[in-house]
């Protein structure tokens, strides 16, 4: 079963300094039909203007993964971490019992384009933690590269949930397949370009929830970058 979520159907707010799209209900956007997918709670696509950002604010009991597509994002938090996230890197913050952080675009001239994902943890009250890693782009060329999973296997970010996150960079006409174990589900988010899945063509910003299938077959209609979630 394939459930399409088109980019144009997402919640959208343009605050001038922030142009943001919400795949699921978030902030001032509420849609009872789109409250999340399995353990996925938030997928926000943001463009932040130069020199702008989010001041210190709290989170708790959420796994937060951030991916920058272009530009850079400066992170600071109450644990003393301070890093700049760039394309090719991913950041994971387990908010646990509580954390404060800020996110700013340090550039004076270029916007930052990013995705931020919230995943519900498998248990509450965990100690807060943070990590940031760069991943070799050659390892996702026309294939899927594991970038986050429970326990952080094979150098992936460690998240506290039975979920795996994969990045793929597909040349036009190339294909990739991901097998799903019985009872598992997938969420496909197209970051750039366009891909075909289940006879449907999805373009940048489009997504699909996939259930009751044993594999996800992807074919790039144009050069594409995708994010795939394998969820219990």
N, C-alpha and C positions, 0 to 999 in steps of 0.2 A: 504494500500500500504506500502510495506516494502522495504527500500533501504539500502543495506548492505554496510558498510565501513570497510573493513578488515584492521587489524593492519599493514599488510605488504604493503598496498597501501598508507599509510600516508607519508607525507614528513618526511625525516629523516636526521639529521646532528649529527655527532659525533665530538665534538671539543676537545676531550680528557677529559677536566674537566667537560664537559656537554654533555650528550647523550640525544637527544631530538627528539620527534616525534610530528608532527603537523597533527591533523585531518582536519584542514582547513588551507587555505593560511595564511602564517605568515612569517614575516622576509624575508629571502632569498628563501622561498618556495612559489611559486605562481601557483595556479591551478584554472582557471576560473570556473571549474565544482564544486569546493569545496571552496566556499567563506564564508560558514557559513550555519546555519540552523535556520530559523525563527530569533529570537532575539539572538541566539547563534552566537558568532563571532569567538571565539578561544577555542579549547580544546588541550592543550599541555601536553604531558606526559614527564617528565624530570627526569633524574638521575644526581645529582650533586655530584662531588667528594668531599672527606673530605677537609675542609678548603677553599673551593671555593664557588663562588656565583656571584650574580649580584650586582654591585655597584649602588650607587644612580642614579636613572633615573626617568624621568617624565611620568605621565599618565594624561589623562583628559577624561571626559565624557564616562566612562566605569565602569561597575560593575565587579569587579574582585574577584573571589572565589578561594581559594587555599585549597587543601586537601592533606595531607601527608599520604602515605601508609606505609612507613617505614623510620626510621631515624628521623631527626629533622631539622627545617628550622627557622633561626633567622630573624626576621623582624624588620626594623626600618624605620620611615617615618618622613616627615616634619611637622606632627602634634604633634610630640613628643611621639608617640607610639613606644614601643620596647618590643616585646614578642617572645617567641620561640614556634613554632607550632609543635605539635606532633601528632602521629596517634590517631584517635578518636576525633580530634578537627578540626574545619573548621574556616577559616578566610574570612571575607568579607571586601573589600575596595571599597568604592564608590569614584572614582577619581574626579568626578564633574568638578569644575572650574580649578582643577589642584592640583596634589600632587607629591611629590618626595618620593621614597622609595628604600630600598635595601633589598636583600634576600641572606643569606649566610648559608652554612652548617657549624654549629659550631663544629662538631665532627672532631677529628684528625685522626679517623680510619674508620668510617662508612660512606658510601654514603647516601644521602637522595633521596627517590623516591617519587615523587609528581605529582599531576595533578593540572594544573592551567586553570581556565575557565574564559573567558571574555563574558559578556552579555551586549548588547547595552541597555542603560537606556531608559525609556519611555519619558524622556525630558532632554535637555542639560542644563548646567549652574547650576547644583545643588551644594550645599555646600559639600566639601569633608567630608567623615566620615569613620569610621573603627570599626569593632567589631570582636571578636574571641570567640568561644564557644566550649566547650566539649559536646558531645552528648552520651547518655547512649547506649552502643552497644546492650544491651538486648532489646531495643525498635525497633531494626531492624532485630532481629533474625527471619528468615523465614517470613519477612514482609517488608513493605516499611516505612521508617521513614522520615518525612518531616524535612529538615534541612535548607531550605531557601525559602522565598516567599515574595511577596510584603507585606510590613507592619510588617513582622516578627511574624505571628500568632503562638500560641502554643509554644513559645520559639525558633522558627526558626530564622535564620539570616534574617535581613530585606534587601531586594533588591528593587531597583527602576525599576521594570519591572513586567508585568503580566506573571510571570513564577514561577513554583514550582520545587524545586530540592529535590529528595528523594534518600536516601541510603538504600540498602538492603544487608543483609548477609544471604545467603541461604545454608542450608545443602544439600548435595547430595540427589537428588530425591524429594526435597521439591518444592513447587510452590507458586507463588504470582501473584496477578492480580491487575492491576491499570486501573480504568475506566477513559475514556476521554470524556469530554463534547463535544457536537456537535461543529465542527469547530476547535477543538484543535488538537495539534500535539505532538509527543513524540520523544525524542532522548534517546536511550539506550546506555550507555557506560559500557563495561565490564571491571572492575578493576582487578579482580582475578578470576581464575577458568573458568568455562564455563556454559552457559545457552542456553536453546532452546527457540526461539521466532518465531512464524509464520512458524514453520517447519524447521527453520534454526538454526544451532548450532554456537554460537558465543563464542570465547575464549578471554582471557585477551588481551586488546588492541583493540579488534573488537568493532564495534558500528553499530547501525541501526537507520535510520530516519523513523518514523512511522506516516503516515497520512491516513485520510479517514477510520479510525477504531474507534470503540467505547470503546475498551479496549485493554490493553496490557497484554498478558498471558505469564508468565515466568516459566520455569521449570529448575532447576539446574541439569545439567548433572554431574558436580562435585561440591564440595563445592565452592561457588562463592560469590563475592562481586560486586555489581553493583551500578551505578549512573544513575538515570532516571530523565529526564527533561520533564515537562508538560508545553507546550508553546502555546501561542495564535497564 
